[in-house]
C-alpha cells in the first residue's frame, strides 16, 4: 500500500479547497504532470486578472504555484490518502483507494467554506 506523497496545502486565508484525486508517480507537486494540465494556466490567469488563459503554466515553480493559491484564498489537496494501483498509469480507473483524506475535518479545522472537486471521481470517492 502506498501513501499520498504530498500534505494538503492550506493557508490561514484559504476559503475554498480544491480537491483532486491522486498525482501520477514521480511528480513533485499537485497538478503538474503534463502540458495538458490546464489548472495552473487558469489559476494564473485569474490571479493576474487576465481575460485570456495562457499556456504551459504547469512549469511554474512550487513556490509560484503556492503564491497563486494564497492570493486566490485557495487550499489544495487530493481525496486519496492511501492507495494501490492496478497499473502504473495516470488514470483514476487504475486507483484502488484504501483510505481517504478527511475533507470535512480539514474544512472545519481551517474554516474552509467551500470544497471544489476538480474531477468527478474525487467527488465520487468523497461520497463513498
Buried (B, 14 or more C-beta within 10 A) or exposed (E): EEEBBBEBBBBEBBBBBBBBBBBEEEBEBBBBBEEEBBBBBEBBBBBEEEEEEEEEBBEBEEEEBBEBBBBBBBBBBBBBBBBEBEEEEBEBEBBEBEEBBEBEEBBEEBEBEEBBBBBEBBBEBBEE
